[in-house]
Amino acid sequence: MTIPPTADIALARIVGLRLCHDLGGVVGTIGNALDMMPGAGGEAATLAQDAAEVLRCRLVLWRAMLGGQGEATLRDTVALLKGQLAGGRAEADLGTLDPAQRLAEPIVPVVLAAMLMGGEALPRGGLVRLAGDPAQELAIWPDGQRAAWPASLVRALAGEMPPDPMGREVTVVWLCTVAATAGVRLSIAMPPGQEIGPLMVSVG
């Protein structure tokens, strides 16, 4: 697969982080203003507050996906995904992993992007499961009705990156790019008799 040069990734991160910072400040101001108007606007005000909170959470998530935010625990990492997987129809599941385990700084955006891809593999919702060893290899897989990895992800892992990514394909490109930048190998394992296999994130 073709991966942009490191300098391009650094520039994308700087621009993205600045946008998240600037937009986050505006969203915070809107939310605070709405909180100061109890009873004003009724249902419309409530909808506006909810929308402001959703936007705030998405900006925080994308800021972390851009990287450079430091290492994080599994607990804090998956907390960023609350309400973000499959349009809120799926949840992250750590299984037997210790939530206090830490992810190295370069791995955080890889895991977040991979978990988002797991959410996109769940058209009817379910769980995005995480297992393995954060220091060596993690397995991420969607568990739910009609679970199937997006075709764009399968093609990208086979070396066919989207030439002109649009919409959700951007997440595929970003996942592959940050993984390559962090020296992480991505692959999909297909256990015998299974219709969908886990996405393997090999760190070591």
N, C-alpha and C positions, 0 to 999 in steps of 0.2 A: 504494500500500500504506500501511497505517496504522502509523506508527512511534511507540513510546512517547516521552514527553518526555525531554529530556536529563537532568533531575533524577532520573527513574526509572532511567535507565541508570547514572548515577553511584551510586545506592543499590544497584542490583543488583551492580555491580562490587565495592563495599565489602563487602557481605554475602558474596558469592562468594569474594572473596580471603580474608576472615577464616575462612570454612569450610575452604578449601583449606589455610590455615596451621594451623588447629587439628587437622584430620584428618591432615594430613601429619606432624605431630609424633607423633601416636599410632601411625601406620603405621610411622614410623621406629623408635619404641621397640619395637614388635612384632618388626620385622625384626632389630634389634640383639639382642633377647632370644633369638630363634631361632638367630642366629649363635653365641651363647654356649653353645649346647647341642649340641655335636658328637656325632652318633650317637644322640641322644635322640629317640625318636619315629619314627626311620627314615623310611619313605615319607611318613607323615603330616606330619612336620616339613618335609620337602622341599616338599610341596604347599603348606604354610602359608607357607614362604619365597617360593615362586613367586607365590602370591596377593598377598602383601604387596608384592612388587616391582611387579606389574601395577598394583595400586592406587596405589602411589607414582607410577608413570609417568603414570597417568591424572590424578592430582591436579596434577602439574606441567604437563601439557598444558592442563587447564582453567584453571589459574591464568594461563597465557599467553593463553588465549582470552578471558579476562575483560579483558585489556588493562591498560595502565598499568605495564608491566614494562620499558619502554624499547625502543629500536630493537634489531634483531637481524640477524645475517647469514642468508642463505638456508640455509647449512649448519646453523646452530644451530636454525633454525626447523623444517626438515624432520626434524632429529634428534628433535624432540619427538613426531613422528608414528610413530616406529619401533614396530611391533607394534600400532598403533592403527587402521590402515586396514583396513576390511573384516574386522574380527576377526582381524587379523594375516595375512590371505591376500593383501594387496596392499602394495606399497611405493611410496614417493614417488620420482619421477625428475625430476631437474633438467635433463636433456638437455644442451644446450650452455651453459646459464647458468653464470656464475661463482659458485661457492659462497660466495665472500667478499663478494659484493654484499650491501648492507644494505637492510633493509626499514625504513621509517619506523615509529615507535611505533604510530600508529593503524592501520597496514596489517597488522601482525603478526596480530592476532586475526582479521582478515578472511581472510587467506590460510590460516590454520590451519582456520577453519571451512569454507572453500571446499574445502580438501583433504579434510577429513572427509566432506563431501558427495560428493566424487569417490570415496571409498572405499565409501560407501553405494550408489553407482551400479555397483558391481562385485560382483554376487552370487556369482561364482565366482573372485574374485580377479583380480589383474593388476597394472597400474601406474597410478598417478595422476600424470600428467605436468604439468610446469610449464614455461612458456616466456614470452618477452616481455621487457619492460623494467619492473623494479620501481618506477621513478620515474614511469612513464606508464601502461602497460597490461600486464596479465598474462593469460595464457590457461591455464586449468586444465581438463584433461579426463581421463576414465577410459578406460583402454585394456585391454580384456579381453573374454572371452566374455560375451555377453548384457549388455554395458554399457548402462545406461539411467539417465538422471537420475531421481531420485524425483519422482513426480507432484506432491508437496507443494511441491517447489522450483520446478517449472515454473509452478504456479499462483501461488506467491508473487511470482515475477518478473513475472507478468502482472497483479499488483495484488490478488490474492486470498489474503491472509494467513490461516493457519489461525485460526479464531475462538477455539478452545479447544485449543491445541497439546498433544499428548501424545507421549510416547516420543521418537522420532527427529525429530518435527516441531519439537521445541524447538531443535534445531541449525539448522533452516531459519529460524526466527524470529530466533535470535541472529545468524546470518550477515547477514540483511537489516538487522537493527537496527544492528549495529556498522558495517556498510558505510555506512548512511545517516548515522550519527553522524560517521563519518570523511570524509564527502563523496565516497564511492566509488560509482560506478555499476556495477550488475551486469546482465548480459544473457547470453543463450545464443545463440551464433552457429551457424547451420546451413548449413555448406558444401554446395553442390550435390552430390547423389549420396551424401551421408553420412547414416547412420542416427542419429548422435549428434554434436552439436557441442560446442565448448569453452565453458566458463563464462568470460566476459570480465569481468575486474576492472579497470575504468578508473579510474585514479588522478588523472590530470591533467584 
